[in-house]
Each structure stands twice: as structure tokens, then as C-alpha cells.
Amino acid sequence: MDVRLVPPPQGFEKLVSGGKFRDDLFYRLSVVTVDLPPLRERRDDIPLLVKSFLDEFSRENGKQVPWS
């Protein structure tokens, strides 16, 4: 299963305390926390991401996209 959650700007904790998000679900989701810095702080990752996206595009569309 592929699940992606994007936290709201105010954070899940505020939603739980305000009764707008289930606390039992928050507990289950907060077992693993991944802190990923923004891409602007990981500039070395940009060429890897571009290559990955181009490879996937090429595979899905049967077209070869040149990359140097």
C-alpha cells in the first residue's frame, strides 16, 4: 500500500486537540516520523530526481529523453 500524508500547516496535533482529527488514527500514523529537509537544502538530489522522472517518463511513453 502506498500512502502519502501531507500535514496541514497547523499540524495534526492541533487538529487532534480541536477534535477535527481522530486521536487514535494520529497515534497509529505517528509511529514512524520521517523528517525530510526541503529540496532547496538538498540541491545534490536534483539531478537524481530529474533522471528518475525522465526514466519513468521514457518507460511509460516509449520515448527516449536524452539526459547528460
Steps between C-alpha positions, in 0.01 A plus 500: 500500500632843406379772735606861503389749761575866471462663839283809521677830575379501860615141555301191592541563872279810484240314296494217755466738794223686314312177435540524121733201465466165676757457774519122454579547130760765583663259746520226235639737238757658730682172566750585227598859440711592200657842509601590147669836445366712214649442157660845509722363776580183304617639166713191435178297477362700205695320223403161650133598510506635143660178373245291688207700358642487147558124524143446618362728226705314238375162620135605516497680164742292298713805428864550579575838657867593479665593828857609551 
